[in-house]
Amino acid sequence: MARNRTIRAVALLLVLLAVPAHALTLDEARRQGRVGETLSGYLAARQQDEVTLALVSRINEGRRMAYQRVAGQNRLTTSDVARIAGEKLVSRASEGEYVRGINGQWLQK
């Protein structure tokens, strides 16, 4: 009996280890309400778990680099480009997604 439990436990462990880690995508995080768009042009975490925070950091670093590139090409500041992008991202958010308003409060579209 104890041997059967051990075999089952080992089998379960092997199955769990064989399942690849599921990386959170931006679309999934938006649908789940874990993140939201802001007028600053950067994504903000609504949930403070490690996976969400890592996603937000990665997305925002990519945006920062893109904003810098566009700013340099158009004689604008990075913050100007980010603000313009933020306004567009907030206005284009899909139904059910969260955006942070000018008052700093989260709103669900």
N, C-alpha and C positions, 0 to 999 in steps of 0.2 A: 504494500500500500504506500509506504513512504517512498519507495522507488518510483512508483507511478507519478506521485506528486512532483518528485524531482525531475523526472523526464518531461512532464507537462510544463514545469517552470522554465526549464532550459529551452524547450521548444518555443514557448511564449517570448522569452528573451531574444532568441534568434530571429523571430518574426519582427519584433519591435526594432531590432538593430538593422534589419534588412530594409525597413521602410525609409526611403530618403527623407531628409528634413524638408519640410515644405516652406519655401520662402514666401513671405507676404508680398503681394504686388500692390502697387498704388491703387489700382481699381478695386481690389478686394478691400483694402483699408478704407477707401472712400465709402464703399457700399456698407461696410460694417460700422461706419461712424467713428472709426478710430482716428481719423485725420480730417482736417478741413483746410480749405483755402483761406488766405488772408489778403487784405488789401496791400500788404507789404510786398506781395509777390512770392512769398515763401509759404511752404506748407507748415502747418502747426499740428502737433499731436494733441488729440483729445483724450487719449488713453496713454498712461505713462509707463507701459510695459516695455521691456527691453527690445522686443521685435519691432514694435511701432516706432520707438525712438530711433532705432538703427535705420529704419526705412526713411523716416523724416530727415535724418542727418544726410543720408546718401542722396536723396532727391534734392535737398536744398543746396548741397555742395555742387551738384550738376547745374542747378539753376543759377547759382552765383557765378559760375564760370561762363555760362551762356550769356548772362546779363552783362558781364564785364566785356565779353567779345562784342556784343551788339553796341554797348556804350562806346567802346573805342572806335567802332566803324562809323558812328553817327555823331560824334562829338557831344555826347551826353554823359551824365554821371551814371554810375552803376545803380544808384538809388532811384534815379529818374526812370531808368529802364525797368527796374524791379516794380516800381509803383504802377507804371503803365501795364505791365504784364499782370500784376495783381488785380487790377480793376477788371481786366479781361477774364482772368481765371475765375474770379468771384461771379461775374455776370454769366459765365458759361457753365457754371456748376450744374450738374444734373439734379433732377427732382430726387429728394431724399438725402442728398449730400449736405454736408455742413459747411458753412462759411462764417467767418468772423466779421461782424459789422463794425462800423466806425466807432461804436460805443464799446467795443471789445467783447461783446456778448456773442455767443454762438447762436446761429439761426439755421434751421433745417429748411432747405428749399423745397 
